[in-house]
C-alpha cells in the first residue's frame, strides 16, 4: 500500500491513520494506542522518526525529535508531576545540555549524561540553596556532609560579654565546601538529668508533663533541655541594666529585695502557696528574641553578639537547689481550729514556695556553668534529600568580670573597717 490509509494492528490493539509507502508507515501519520496514548508526527519504516508529539496515557507529553522510536536530539518533556525538561536527548535519555524545572520549584541547568546530572551545571533548590560546579553521576563533585563550628570546644565565655561563633560546611574529608543558601538553626540547652523528689522533700519541682517533648536530642550521649540564647544587642543592654538595678548585697547570700511580697495565708488547700510557686518573685518575661535562622554563603556564616539570656521563671533544671532544708514539723496541739489548719499539701507547697523565693534573684541572672550550643541544618526541602550532620559547641560560662571584681573587693573593705 502506498499513499494515505488506515490500518488496525490486532497484535496490540493500536490504530494507524496516515501515509504509507509499500505497506510501511512512512511520512506523516497518527497512531492511537490501546491504552489511550496518541502519537502524531513523522514516521520512517514503521518507526517514530523525525519531529513528532507523543501524549502518553499516564499524563506525560513529549514534543521534539525521534529516531528509531526513541526520543533523540532536541526535545521537550512534560511530566505528570508538573516538571518540565527542555534540552538534548540520546536513545530516549536526557543527554547533553538541558534544563529541568521540577514540580517542587527546583531547577537544574547544565550537562546531562544517561539521564543524570553530569558535567558543569547549577542546581537551585526551592529553599534558595544552590550549587554551581562540576557534577558526577547525579551528585556534586564536592558534597558537604557536616556542619563545623570553628574553634576549640569547650570554650570559655563571660556572662556579661557577647561572643561570636563561625560556622562552616565540610565534606567527609574535612574540606570546606562552598555551599550557598543553606539554612541553619542555632539553639542552646543544658544537659538534661531528670531529678526526682528527695527524701527531704516530697515535692518534685522538676517533674513536668510533656517535658520529654521539649528535649533536644543530640549525638553527645545525652539530651538537652532548651535554654534561651539571643543575639539581639538591644535586649542584651537592657538585660545588663536590669542586673545592675536589681543586684542584691553579695554579703547577704541568697537574698534579694523583692519588689512586692506575696501575702501568705493559711488555707486548707494551699492554693495561695501554690500560686506563689507558679508566679514567683521573678517577673514574667516575654518570649526572648531568638537567634534568627542564618544562611550559609560560600560555605561559611558568622553569628556575632551571642549571649545566654536569663532563664525563664521556674526554669526546670534550676528549680531544685543542691541541698534542701526539711520542713519544720507542725505542732498540731498549738494549731488553729480544723478549718484553718494547714494540710500536708499546704506545708509542702509553702516549702516549695520558699525554695522558689530563695533562688528568685538567681533566676534573674545567668548562672555560671556549662551550656551547649547546637547548630542544625533546617534547609527545606533538604538539598538533594540530605541534611548535614549537626555541630555542637560546649560553652563554659564564667561569672561576669564586674561581679568577680566586686566579690574580690568586699573582703578588703570588711578588713579595712575592722582594723584599728
Secondary structure, 3 states (H helix, E strand, C coil): CCEEEEEEECCCCEEEEEEEECCEEEEEEEEECCCCCEEEEEEECCEEEEEEEEECCCCCEEEEEEECCEEEEEEEEECCCCCEEEEEEECCEEEEEEEEECCCCCEEEEEEECCEEEEEEEEECCCCCEEEEEEECCEECCCCCEEEECCCCCEEEECCCCEEEEEEEECCCCCECCCECCEEEEEEEEECCCCCCCCCCCCCCCCCCCHHHHEECCCCCCCEEECCEECCHHHHHHHHHHHHHHCCCCCCCCCCCCCCCCCCCCCCCCHHHHHHHHCCCCCCCCCCCCCCCEECECCEEEEEEEEECCCCCCCHHHCCCCCCCCCCCCCHHHCCCHHHCCCHHHHHHHHHHHHHHHCCCHHHCCCCEEEEEEEEECCCCCHHHCCCECEEEEEEEECCHHHHHHHHHHHHHHHHHHCC
